[in-house]
Amino acid sequence: MSGNRAVIFDMDGVLVDSEPAFHEAVNDLLAPTGKQVPWEDYLSLIGTSTSHTWRSVLTMVGLDPAEAQPYAERYGPKLLEVLARKRDLLPGVRALIDELRSRGLPFGLATSSRQAWVEALLGGVGLPLDTFDAVVWREQVEHTKPAPDLYLRAAELVGVTPERCIAIEDTPTGIEAARTAGMYAVQVRSASSALPPIDGADLVLESLAAFPLALLERA
């Protein structure tokens, strides 16, 4: 493996403020009922299963949670449609990718999202898959975060030992996965769903615009 440094990005909440897209898809499906879930209430559902989300959503808006299954079945196609809509990268993302490319340093993506979601979302922000030296999504590993599998696979594919990789994350499960893989773990807090500083993060940044380039030069 190379002696280079490498950067491995998470996707949701790191490259793109994607959680509002999930919220938008929920409200698009609710629109015919005249009901909507406020963002503040939706935040409590982040990271939960689709079936749990829809039981909770219907309860929140005063509809029968027993009707969750039809909504859950329509949610996947609606979500892909919403994820593919044009949206912006989070601050500092494009500049850091350009810097890595100019230095000839490899960089990859390790996300717990499904392949179809990854392709739709990256298409919407104008980052084709081949932007990255490696892309690993949930179907490619046995265990997703907080297990280290996604990060270990990404390190293998970019040809850099995990100990020389910098992982950029936004959640406790992501930080745990990166640290368990042996990587330097950076938390970024620029998304609308940003969490307080996470115990275990080696560095906490308010946005990737503040990424210290000296990290890329460490022996």
C-alpha positions as CSV (number, residue, x, y, z in Angstrom):
1,M,0.0,0.0,0.0
2,S,1.0,3.6,-0.6
3,G,2.8,5.8,2.0
4,N,0.5,8.7,0.9
5,R,-2.1,10.2,3.0
6,A,-5.7,9.6,1.9
7,V,-9.1,11.2,2.8
8,I,-12.2,9.1,3.1
9,F,-15.4,11.0,3.1
10,D,-18.8,10.0,4.5
11,M,-21.6,11.3,2.2
12,D,-24.8,12.4,4.1
13,G,-24.1,15.4,6.2
14,V,-20.5,15.7,5.0
15,L,-20.6,16.2,1.3
16,V,-24.3,17.2,1.1
17,D,-26.9,18.4,3.5
18,S,-29.0,15.5,2.5
19,E,-31.3,15.0,5.5
20,P,-33.7,17.7,4.2
21,A,-34.2,15.6,1.1
22,F,-35.5,12.7,3.2
23,H,-37.8,15.2,5.0
24,E,-38.9,16.6,1.7
25,A,-39.8,13.1,0.4
26,V,-41.9,12.4,3.5
27,N,-43.8,15.6,3.0
28,D,-44.3,15.1,-0.7
29,L,-46.0,11.8,0.1
30,L,-48.1,13.4,2.8
31,A,-49.2,16.3,0.6
32,P,-52.4,14.7,-0.7
33,T,-53.6,14.4,3.0
34,G,-53.0,18.1,3.6
35,K,-50.6,17.2,6.4
36,Q,-46.9,18.1,6.8
37,V,-44.2,17.1,9.4
38,P,-42.2,20.1,10.6
39,W,-38.5,19.9,10.3
40,E,-38.1,20.1,14.1
41,D,-40.3,17.0,14.6
42,Y,-38.6,15.1,11.8
43,L,-35.2,15.5,13.4
44,S,-36.1,12.9,16.0
45,L,-36.5,10.3,13.2
46,I,-33.1,10.6,11.6
47,G,-31.4,7.2,11.5
48,T,-34.5,5.1,12.1
49,S,-35.9,2.5,9.8
50,T,-38.4,3.3,7.0
51,S,-41.2,1.4,8.8
52,H,-40.5,3.1,12.1
53,T,-40.3,6.5,10.4
54,W,-43.7,6.1,8.7
55,R,-45.4,4.8,11.8
56,S,-44.1,7.8,13.7
57,V,-44.9,10.3,11.0
58,L,-48.5,9.2,10.7
59,T,-48.9,9.4,14.5
60,M,-47.3,12.9,14.5
61,V,-49.8,14.2,11.9
62,G,-52.9,12.5,13.4
63,L,-53.3,9.7,10.8
64,D,-53.6,6.0,11.4
65,P,-50.1,4.4,12.0
66,A,-51.6,1.1,10.8
67,E,-51.5,2.6,7.3
68,A,-47.7,3.0,7.4
69,Q,-47.0,0.1,5.0
70,P,-48.4,1.7,1.8
71,Y,-46.4,4.9,2.5
72,A,-43.3,2.9,3.2
73,E,-43.6,1.2,-0.2
74,R,-44.0,4.4,-2.1
75,Y,-41.2,6.1,-0.1
76,G,-38.3,4.5,-2.0
77,P,-39.2,5.7,-5.5
78,K,-40.2,9.1,-4.1
79,L,-36.9,9.4,-2.2
80,L,-34.8,8.7,-5.3
81,E,-36.7,11.3,-7.2
82,V,-36.0,13.9,-4.5
83,L,-32.4,12.9,-3.9
84,A,-31.7,13.5,-7.6
85,R,-32.9,17.1,-7.5
86,K,-30.1,19.7,-7.9
87,R,-28.6,20.8,-4.6
88,D,-25.4,22.3,-3.4
89,L,-22.3,20.8,-1.9
90,L,-21.6,21.8,1.7
91,P,-19.0,24.5,2.3
92,G,-15.4,23.6,1.6
93,V,-16.2,20.3,-0.1
94,R,-15.3,21.3,-3.6
95,A,-12.2,23.2,-2.5
96,L,-10.9,20.2,-0.5
97,I,-11.5,17.8,-3.3
98,D,-9.6,20.1,-5.7
99,E,-6.8,20.4,-3.2
100,L,-6.5,16.6,-2.9
101,R,-6.5,16.2,-6.6
102,S,-3.8,18.9,-7.1
103,R,-1.6,17.1,-4.5
104,G,-2.2,13.7,-6.1
105,L,-3.6,12.3,-2.9
106,P,-6.2,9.6,-3.2
107,F,-9.7,10.1,-1.7
108,G,-12.7,7.9,-1.4
109,L,-16.3,7.7,-0.2
110,A,-17.6,5.3,2.5
111,T,-21.3,5.6,3.1
112,S,-24.0,3.5,4.8
113,S,-26.4,4.7,2.2
114,R,-27.7,2.3,-0.5
115,Q,-26.2,2.4,-4.0
116,A,-29.3,3.8,-5.6
117,W,-29.3,6.7,-3.1
118,V,-25.6,7.4,-3.6
119,E,-25.9,7.6,-7.3
120,A,-29.0,9.8,-7.2
121,L,-27.6,12.2,-4.6
122,L,-24.2,12.6,-6.1
123,G,-25.8,13.1,-9.5
124,G,-27.9,15.9,-8.1
125,V,-24.8,17.7,-6.7
126,G,-22.7,17.1,-9.8
127,L,-20.2,14.7,-8.2
128,P,-20.1,11.6,-10.5
129,L,-18.9,8.4,-8.9
130,D,-15.6,8.6,-10.8
131,T,-14.8,11.8,-8.9
132,F,-13.6,9.4,-6.2
133,D,-10.8,6.9,-6.3
134,A,-13.1,4.5,-4.4
135,V,-16.8,4.4,-3.5
136,V,-18.1,2.0,-1.0
137,W,-21.8,1.7,-0.1
138,R,-23.8,-0.5,2.3
139,E,-24.4,-3.4,-0.1
140,Q,-20.7,-3.9,-0.6
141,V,-19.9,-4.9,3.0
142,E,-21.3,-7.3,5.6
143,H,-21.7,-4.8,8.4
144,T,-22.3,-1.0,8.1
145,K,-21.3,1.7,10.6
146,P,-20.5,1.6,13.5
147,A,-18.6,-1.5,12.2
148,P,-15.3,-0.5,10.4
149,D,-16.0,-2.5,7.3
150,L,-16.9,0.4,5.0
151,Y,-13.8,2.3,5.9
152,L,-11.5,-0.7,5.8
153,R,-12.8,-1.5,2.3
154,A,-12.3,2.1,1.1
155,A,-8.7,2.1,2.4
156,E,-8.0,-1.1,0.6
157,L,-9.4,0.3,-2.7
158,V,-7.5,3.6,-2.5
159,G,-4.3,1.7,-1.6
160,V,-3.5,3.4,1.6
161,T,-3.2,1.9,5.1
162,P,-6.1,2.8,7.4
163,E,-3.6,4.5,9.8
164,R,-2.7,7.0,7.1
165,C,-6.3,7.8,6.2
166,I,-8.3,10.8,7.4
167,A,-12.0,10.0,7.7
168,I,-14.5,12.8,7.6
169,E,-17.8,12.1,9.4
170,D,-20.8,13.8,11.1
171,T,-22.3,11.1,13.4
172,P,-21.2,9.1,16.4
173,T,-21.6,5.8,14.5
174,G,-19.4,7.2,11.7
175,I,-16.8,8.4,14.1
176,E,-16.8,5.0,15.9
177,A,-16.4,3.2,12.5
178,A,-13.5,5.4,11.5
179,R,-11.7,5.1,14.8
180,T,-12.2,1.3,15.0
181,A,-10.7,1.1,11.5
182,G,-7.7,2.9,12.8
183,M,-8.2,6.2,11.0
184,Y,-7.9,9.8,12.1
185,A,-11.5,10.9,12.6
186,V,-12.7,14.4,11.8
187,Q,-16.3,15.5,12.7
188,V,-17.8,18.2,10.5
189,R,-20.8,20.2,11.7
190,S,-22.0,22.2,8.7
191,A,-25.2,20.3,7.8
192,S,-28.7,21.3,9.1
193,S,-28.7,18.1,11.1
194,A,-25.3,18.8,12.7
195,L,-24.7,17.3,16.1
196,P,-22.7,18.7,19.1
197,P,-19.0,17.8,19.2
198,I,-18.7,14.0,19.4
199,D,-16.6,12.2,22.0
200,G,-13.9,10.3,20.2
201,A,-13.5,12.6,17.3
202,D,-9.8,13.6,16.8
203,L,-10.9,17.0,15.4
204,V,-14.2,18.9,15.2
205,L,-14.7,21.4,12.4
206,E,-17.6,23.8,11.8
207,S,-17.2,23.2,8.1
208,L,-14.7,21.7,5.6
209,A,-13.8,25.3,4.7
210,A,-11.7,25.2,7.9
211,F,-10.0,21.9,7.1
212,P,-6.3,22.2,8.2
213,L,-4.2,21.3,5.1
214,A,-1.3,20.5,7.4
215,L,-3.1,17.3,8.2
216,L,-2.3,16.1,4.7
217,E,1.4,16.6,5.2
218,R,1.9,14.7,8.5
219,A,4.5,11.9,8.4
